[in-house]
Amino acid sequence: GNVEMVGTFKNNKRNGKFTEYYPNTNQAQYIGYYKDDNRDSGWIYYFDNGTEWKKGNFKLNKKEGEWIYNRENGKMESKGNYRTGKEHGYFVTYYPGGKIKDEGYFYYGTLDSIWRGFYDGGNKEYVGYYNKGSKNGEWNSWHTLGSQKEKSNYKNGELDGAFVEYYMDGQVMRKGNYKNGK
């Protein structure tokens, strides 16, 4: 039979480098390091075809620092930073062709600060702000060909203030004012 896992135990706890393999193959599922049974230091996970799926560091079993995620064809899907196991700092996701899909910031696992989205062709899709996970401030979105689609304001996740929605030709579709989402 094939080897399922290779690693070292110390005092009945995983310590040091470990490699686990896909069943009945010589292909690694992951290669990573343990310290007293906790994932620690660098880890790399693989698809069953051998392509790198994701990689990053752990500290006491929690993601720490930059993590990179790839598609099965090897192209990057996303990357971002973690602190104590939560998304923290800049994150970016990519379309299969490699162009940026979304980018923005997290603060200990919640959306925070500016976020931008793009269509696969590269044109802007949206730009807006989050505060502790809720939409806050001005949000703008665009049609696929680049004309303004919507302009709105949010306060604590609720529509608040002027709102305008546009047709693709730039004509106003509807507009109004909101207060606390109404």
Buried (B, 14 or more C-beta within 10 A) or exposed (E): EEEEEEBEEEEEEBBEBBBBBBEEEEBBBBBBBBBEBBBBBBBBBBBEEEEEBBBBBBBEEBBBBBBBBBBEEEEEBBBBBBBEBBBBBBBBBBBEEEEEBBBBBBBBBBBBBEBBBBBEEEEBBBBBBBBEEBBBBBBBBBBEEEBBBBBBBBBEBBBBBEBBBBEBEEEEEEEEEBEEEE
